Amino acid sequence: MIEIKAKVTVIVPVYNVEKYLRECLNSLINQTYKNLEIIVINDGSTDNSADICDEFAVKDSRVLVIHQKNLGVSVARNVGLDKMTGSYVTFVDSDDYLEKNAVERFLWLMCNSSADIVFCESKTFFKNKIIYNPKTYAESYDTETIKEKILMDKIVNQVATRFFKKEIWEGIRFPEKLVYEDFYIVPSLCLKAKKIVYRCEPLYWYNRMNASSQTSLWNDFNAWHRYSKFKGYCEHLRVAKLLNKENAIKWAEKKALHEIVKAFCRNYGKPCLSDNDLNEMKEYLKSNIKRINQLKIKDRFLIWSILNCTCICRIYGKILHIVFKLKMYKNKQKIF
């Protein structure tokens, strides 16, 4: 084992995961690296999760439990960031778990590479199978290459499977009114990082058996999700410009425009966006109208409809919603 004595904070937001929570927390308290601060934020759970959290706090003094009303994963993580006292921090979703030596390996890699951020591989488990597709080639990437690939989403924008110096989070918090919060925040973290290191080690286990996990089919047909993704692309674009990453700039411009089309169409199928949200996207379209030539013909036509003849986009959106319902029925998922 390594001799490093630094305290590592692990932040775990919890909401209605009683079926998986014990395995998650056991994977943390049984880490080979012992100098941990495990901050568990119960985000207004209505099942037995709160009791399980308290049970582990009694069992292990390193577990700090915070109970709050349901305010969302971003608020829960931000509470953890505000409370943390560790020199390093990582995040674990409460239905996932870590390999027993994950923190030890993360910390060893961090200290031996003088990195600000280290990230690893993961394994994904379903009911009847495990998926592991390592990207061994990425170990040769330097920091600037990693940043560009993150800004173009060729390296997944997420905080799980990442290990951070606490200083990286100074002045940065998760957006509390958006989904795809990781996608929104990771570019800002990359901007502050002087060195980012990747290692092809599967230290994190993703659970895809949890039906409430944010991987359901309905996400793609939800206008608020599409609007949140649009805001994320705007952040990618902002950081790409600051870092002078031309390929990432072009990519983010195109993706932001495409996401606006999806947001409008889905909102016409099932409204949930405010007038302010819609007007914000319309203004973005108007100010970037010269860039729509890089989009497919269908998207260009729908943008014209959004700005000039909304009835076409409305009809298309309602058709999409019918298709969505059929797909949800076929997959036997709950329609939200």
C-alpha positions as CSV (number, residue, x, y, z in Angstrom):
1,M,0.0,0.0,0.0
2,I,1.1,3.6,-0.5
3,E,2.3,5.7,2.4
4,I,0.5,8.9,1.4
5,K,-1.5,10.3,4.2
6,A,-3.6,12.8,2.4
7,K,-7.4,12.8,3.2
8,V,-9.6,11.8,0.3
9,T,-13.2,12.9,0.1
10,V,-15.8,10.7,-1.6
11,I,-19.1,12.4,-2.3
12,V,-22.2,10.2,-2.7
13,P,-25.6,11.8,-3.5
14,V,-28.4,9.4,-2.6
15,Y,-32.0,9.2,-3.7
16,N,-34.3,6.1,-3.5
17,V,-31.6,3.5,-4.1
18,E,-32.2,1.1,-1.1
19,K,-31.7,-1.9,-3.3
20,Y,-28.1,-0.9,-4.3
21,L,-27.0,1.5,-1.5
22,R,-25.4,-1.0,0.8
23,E,-23.2,-2.4,-1.9
24,C,-22.1,1.1,-2.8
25,L,-21.2,2.1,0.7
26,N,-19.6,-1.2,1.5
27,S,-17.3,-0.7,-1.4
28,L,-16.2,2.7,0.1
29,I,-15.7,1.8,3.7
30,N,-13.7,-1.3,2.6
31,Q,-11.3,0.6,0.5
32,T,-7.6,-0.4,0.9
33,Y,-6.8,3.3,1.4
34,K,-8.2,4.2,4.8
35,N,-7.9,8.0,5.2
36,L,-11.3,8.8,3.7
37,E,-14.1,11.2,4.3
38,I,-17.3,9.7,2.9
39,I,-19.9,12.4,2.6
40,V,-23.3,10.9,1.9
41,I,-26.1,13.3,1.0
42,N,-29.6,11.9,1.3
43,D,-31.6,14.0,-1.1
44,G,-35.0,13.5,0.3
45,S,-35.3,9.8,-0.3
46,T,-38.8,8.3,0.3
47,D,-37.7,4.6,0.6
48,N,-35.3,3.1,3.2
49,S,-32.2,4.9,1.9
50,A,-32.1,7.4,4.7
51,D,-32.0,4.6,7.3
52,I,-29.3,2.8,5.4
53,C,-27.2,6.0,5.3
54,D,-27.6,6.4,9.1
55,E,-26.7,2.7,9.6
56,F,-23.4,3.2,7.9
57,A,-22.7,6.4,9.8
58,V,-23.0,4.5,13.0
59,K,-20.9,1.6,11.7
60,D,-18.0,3.8,10.4
61,S,-17.0,7.2,11.8
62,R,-15.6,8.3,8.4
63,V,-19.2,8.4,7.0
64,L,-20.8,11.8,7.3
65,V,-24.5,11.8,6.5
66,I,-26.4,14.9,5.5
67,H,-30.2,14.7,5.2
68,Q,-32.0,17.3,3.0
69,K,-35.2,17.7,1.1
70,N,-35.2,16.6,-2.5
71,L,-33.3,19.3,-4.4
72,G,-31.6,17.2,-7.0
73,V,-28.2,15.6,-7.6
74,S,-26.4,18.9,-8.4
75,V,-27.5,20.5,-5.1
76,A,-26.5,17.3,-3.2
77,R,-23.0,17.2,-4.8
78,N,-22.6,21.0,-4.1
79,V,-23.4,20.4,-0.5
80,G,-20.7,17.7,-0.4
81,L,-18.2,20.0,-2.1
82,D,-18.9,22.8,0.5
83,K,-18.5,20.3,3.4
84,M,-15.4,18.5,2.2
85,T,-12.1,18.7,4.1
86,G,-10.0,16.3,2.0
87,S,-7.1,17.3,-0.3
88,Y,-8.6,15.2,-3.1
89,V,-12.2,14.4,-4.1
90,T,-14.0,11.9,-6.2
91,F,-17.7,11.2,-6.8
92,V,-19.6,7.9,-6.7
93,D,-23.3,7.5,-7.7
94,S,-25.2,5.6,-5.0
95,D,-26.2,2.7,-7.2
96,D,-22.6,2.2,-8.5
97,Y,-19.5,1.0,-6.6
98,L,-15.7,1.1,-6.6
99,E,-13.1,-1.5,-6.9
100,K,-11.6,-2.2,-3.5
101,N,-8.3,-0.5,-4.4
102,A,-9.8,2.3,-6.5
103,V,-8.9,5.2,-4.2
104,E,-5.4,3.8,-3.6
105,R,-4.8,3.6,-7.3
106,F,-6.2,7.0,-8.0
107,L,-4.1,8.6,-5.4
108,W,-0.9,6.8,-6.4
109,L,-1.5,7.9,-10.0
110,M,-2.3,11.5,-9.0
111,C,0.8,11.8,-6.8
112,N,3.2,10.1,-9.2
113,S,2.1,12.1,-12.2
114,S,1.6,15.5,-10.5
115,A,-1.8,15.6,-12.2
116,D,-4.7,17.8,-11.3
117,I,-7.2,15.3,-12.7
118,V,-6.8,11.5,-13.1
119,F,-9.5,9.4,-14.8
120,C,-9.8,5.7,-15.3
121,E,-11.9,3.1,-17.1
122,S,-15.1,1.5,-15.9
123,K,-17.1,-1.6,-16.2
124,T,-20.9,-1.5,-16.8
125,F,-23.1,-4.3,-15.4
126,F,-26.6,-5.1,-16.6
127,K,-28.9,-7.9,-15.4
128,N,-27.2,-10.6,-17.5
129,K,-23.9,-9.2,-18.7
130,I,-20.9,-7.0,-18.0
131,I,-19.5,-4.6,-20.6
132,Y,-15.9,-3.4,-20.6
133,N,-14.4,-1.7,-23.6
134,P,-11.0,-0.3,-22.6
135,K,-9.5,2.6,-24.6
136,T,-5.9,1.6,-24.2
137,Y,-4.7,4.1,-26.8
138,A,-5.8,7.0,-24.7
139,E,-2.9,6.5,-22.2
140,S,-0.5,8.1,-24.7
141,Y,-2.6,11.4,-24.9
142,D,-1.0,14.5,-23.5
143,T,-3.1,17.0,-21.5
144,E,-4.0,19.3,-24.5
145,T,-5.2,16.3,-26.5
146,I,-7.3,15.1,-23.6
147,K,-8.8,18.5,-23.2
148,E,-9.8,18.7,-26.9
149,K,-11.3,15.2,-26.9
150,I,-13.3,16.1,-23.7
151,L,-14.5,19.3,-25.3
152,M,-15.7,17.2,-28.4
153,D,-17.2,14.5,-26.1
154,K,-14.8,11.9,-27.5
155,I,-13.9,11.3,-23.9
156,V,-17.0,11.2,-21.8
157,N,-17.9,14.3,-19.8
158,Q,-18.5,12.9,-16.3
159,V,-17.1,13.3,-12.8
160,A,-17.5,9.6,-11.8
161,T,-14.3,7.7,-12.7
162,R,-12.4,11.0,-12.1
163,F,-10.2,12.0,-9.2
164,F,-9.5,15.6,-8.5
165,K,-7.3,17.9,-6.5
166,K,-9.6,20.0,-4.4
167,E,-8.2,23.2,-5.8
168,I,-9.7,22.4,-9.2
169,W,-13.2,23.0,-7.6
170,E,-12.5,26.4,-6.3
171,G,-15.2,28.7,-7.8
172,I,-16.9,25.8,-9.6
173,R,-20.1,24.1,-8.6
174,F,-22.7,22.0,-10.4
175,P,-25.6,23.9,-12.2
176,E,-28.6,23.4,-9.9
177,K,-31.3,23.9,-12.4
178,L,-30.1,21.7,-15.3
179,V,-29.8,18.0,-16.0
180,Y,-26.6,16.7,-17.8
181,E,-24.8,18.5,-15.0
182,D,-21.6,16.6,-15.6
183,F,-21.6,17.6,-19.3
184,Y,-22.0,21.2,-18.3
185,I,-19.3,21.4,-15.7
186,V,-16.4,19.2,-17.0
187,P,-15.2,21.9,-19.5
188,S,-14.7,24.4,-16.7
189,L,-12.7,21.8,-14.7
190,C,-10.5,21.1,-17.8
191,L,-9.9,24.8,-18.2
192,K,-8.4,25.0,-14.7
193,A,-6.4,21.8,-14.9
194,K,-2.7,22.1,-15.8
195,K,-2.3,18.3,-16.2
196,I,-4.8,15.5,-16.9
197,V,-3.8,11.9,-16.9
198,Y,-5.7,8.8,-18.1
199,R,-5.1,5.2,-17.1
200,C,-6.7,2.2,-18.6
201,E,-7.8,0.6,-15.3
202,P,-11.4,-0.4,-14.6
203,L,-11.8,1.0,-11.1
204,Y,-15.4,2.1,-11.3
205,W,-18.6,-0.1,-11.7
206,Y,-21.6,1.4,-13.4
207,N,-25.0,0.0,-12.5
208,R,-27.5,-0.1,-15.5
209,M,-30.0,-2.3,-13.7
210,N,-31.6,0.7,-11.9
211,A,-34.6,1.7,-13.8
212,S,-34.5,5.2,-12.4
213,S,-31.0,5.8,-13.6
214,Q,-30.6,8.7,-16.1
215,T,-30.1,6.3,-19.0
216,S,-33.7,5.7,-19.8
217,L,-35.1,6.0,-23.3
218,W,-37.3,8.9,-22.4
219,N,-34.4,11.3,-21.8
220,D,-33.9,11.8,-25.5
221,F,-37.5,12.8,-25.9
222,N,-37.6,15.2,-23.0
223,A,-37.4,18.9,-24.0
224,W,-35.9,20.0,-20.7
225,H,-33.1,17.4,-21.2
226,R,-32.5,18.8,-24.7
227,Y,-32.4,22.4,-23.4
228,S,-29.9,21.3,-20.7
229,K,-27.7,19.6,-23.3
230,F,-27.8,22.8,-25.3
231,K,-26.6,24.8,-22.3
232,G,-23.8,22.2,-22.0
233,Y,-22.7,22.7,-25.6
234,C,-22.6,26.4,-25.0
235,E,-20.2,25.8,-22.1
236,H,-18.1,23.5,-24.3
237,L,-18.0,26.3,-26.9
238,R,-17.0,28.9,-24.3
239,V,-14.1,26.9,-23.0
240,A,-13.0,25.8,-26.5
241,K,-12.8,29.4,-27.5
242,L,-10.7,30.3,-24.4
243,L,-8.3,27.4,-25.2
244,N,-8.3,28.1,-29.0
245,K,-9.4,24.6,-29.9
246,E,-10.7,25.2,-33.4
247,N,-12.0,21.7,-34.0
248,A,-13.9,21.8,-30.7
249,I,-15.3,25.2,-31.5
250,K,-16.8,24.0,-34.8
251,W,-18.1,20.9,-33.2
252,A,-19.8,22.7,-30.3
253,E,-21.3,25.3,-32.6
254,K,-22.9,22.6,-34.7
255,K,-24.1,20.5,-31.7
256,A,-25.6,23.5,-29.9
257,L,-27.7,24.4,-33.0
258,H,-28.8,20.7,-33.5
259,E,-29.8,20.5,-29.8
260,I,-32.0,23.6,-30.2
261,V,-33.9,21.9,-33.0
262,K,-34.4,18.8,-30.8
263,A,-35.5,20.9,-27.8
264,F,-38.1,22.8,-29.8
265,C,-39.5,19.7,-31.5
266,R,-39.8,17.8,-28.2
267,N,-41.4,20.8,-26.5
268,Y,-44.1,21.0,-29.1
269,G,-44.7,17.3,-28.5
270,K,-44.9,17.6,-24.7
271,P,-44.4,21.2,-23.5
272,C,-42.2,21.9,-20.4
273,L,-39.9,24.8,-21.4
274,S,-40.6,28.3,-20.3
275,D,-41.0,31.3,-22.6
276,N,-37.6,32.5,-21.4
277,D,-35.9,29.2,-22.3
278,L,-37.5,29.2,-25.8
279,N,-36.6,32.9,-26.4
280,E,-33.0,32.3,-25.3
281,M,-32.7,29.5,-27.9
282,K,-34.4,31.6,-30.6
283,E,-31.9,34.5,-29.9
284,Y,-29.1,32.0,-30.2
285,L,-30.4,30.8,-33.6
286,K,-30.7,34.4,-34.8
287,S,-27.2,35.3,-33.8
288,N,-25.7,32.1,-35.3
289,I,-27.9,31.9,-38.4
290,K,-24.8,32.0,-40.7
291,R,-23.6,28.7,-39.1
292,I,-26.6,26.6,-40.0
293,N,-25.2,25.6,-43.3
294,Q,-23.1,23.0,-41.5
295,L,-26.3,21.3,-40.4
296,K,-28.3,18.6,-42.3
297,I,-31.0,19.8,-44.6
298,K,-33.7,18.6,-42.2
299,D,-32.3,20.6,-39.3
300,R,-32.0,23.7,-41.5
301,F,-35.6,23.4,-42.5
302,L,-36.7,23.0,-38.9
303,I,-34.7,26.0,-37.8
304,W,-36.5,28.0,-40.6
305,S,-39.8,26.7,-39.2
306,I,-38.9,27.6,-35.6
307,L,-38.2,31.2,-36.7
308,N,-40.8,31.7,-39.4
309,C,-43.6,29.0,-39.4
310,T,-43.9,27.2,-36.1
311,C,-46.9,25.1,-37.3
312,I,-44.6,22.7,-39.2
313,C,-42.3,22.2,-36.3
314,R,-45.4,21.7,-34.0
315,I,-46.7,18.9,-36.2
316,Y,-43.3,17.3,-36.5
317,G,-43.0,17.4,-32.7
318,K,-46.3,15.8,-32.1
319,I,-45.4,13.0,-34.5
320,L,-42.2,12.5,-32.6
321,H,-44.0,12.2,-29.3
322,I,-46.3,9.5,-30.8
323,V,-43.2,7.6,-32.0
324,F,-41.7,8.0,-28.5
325,K,-44.8,6.6,-26.8
326,L,-44.7,3.6,-29.1
327,K,-41.0,3.0,-28.4
328,M,-41.7,3.3,-24.6
329,Y,-44.5,0.8,-24.9
330,K,-42.3,-1.6,-26.8
331,N,-39.5,-1.4,-24.2
332,K,-42.0,-1.6,-21.4
333,Q,-40.8,1.5,-19.7
334,K,-42.8,4.1,-17.8
335,I,-43.7,7.2,-19.8
336,F,-42.7,10.4,-18.1
